[in-house]
Amino acid sequence: MRLIFHGPPGVGKGTQAGRISLAENLSHISSGDLLRTAVDAKTEIGLKAKEYIENGLLVPDELIVNIVADKINSAECDKGFILDGFPRNLSQARVLDSTLEKVERKLDRVFSFTASEEVIITRISGRRLCKSCGAHYHEIFSPPLKENVCDKCDAKLFQRKDDYPETIKVRLKVYKEQTEALIDYYNKKGILIEVDCNGDKKEIQENILTGLRSMSEEKRDLE
């Protein structure tokens, strides 16, 4: 299966991509993780992308398309993949289609995740990271035992600049301006499935699994 999990930041697509990739033995490809790795490693792409990421702006196509294309063409993705956070606009979507066509592959489904702005801001702004070991926390959903202190190594926790409420609003505005057109693009292809993400993680996961089961049923009917 070759899938896309599409939606605004903070909607929960990354969490669900991780769960579904394990359940279905698919490679989880997060464009955000790929870029953050490049930023931390201070690669040429990472240094160029850092300014965009910290200001809540989308990283330019030329900085992300090549790194994602290399990943989906690797042996790691032979059994399928879940693209999380890519493509983000029509230009990237068309490049992805072209990349897959060259190796005689195509996307199976695009899951479009939705949630209210209030829910999204609460989820993102509460995130905290450990400066030392990289552990993840959330002020509401998974707080540390001691305020702003890592349970694992006692280091101080911090909030990424792109998780500030004012930056989140910029990110959501950019998403609406540049990314929502993808919904219509994939809907016309007949591969879009909408997923309501205002509920809890278990409910969201079941909605995705229902969509995957419908895929399997369609394949059996065609056979």
Buried (B, 14 or more C-beta within 10 A) or exposed (E): BBBBBBBBBBBBBBBBBBBBBEEBEBBBBBBBEBBBBBBEEEBEBBEBBBEBBBEBBBBEBEBBBEBBBEBBBEEEBEEBBBBBBBBBBBEBBEBBBEBBEEEEBEBBBBBBBBBEEEBBBBBBBBBBBBEEEEBEBBBEEEBBEEEBBBBEEEBEBEBBEBBBEEBBBBBBEBBEEBBBEBBEBBBEEEBBBBBEBBBEEEEBBEBBBEBBEEBEEEEEEEE
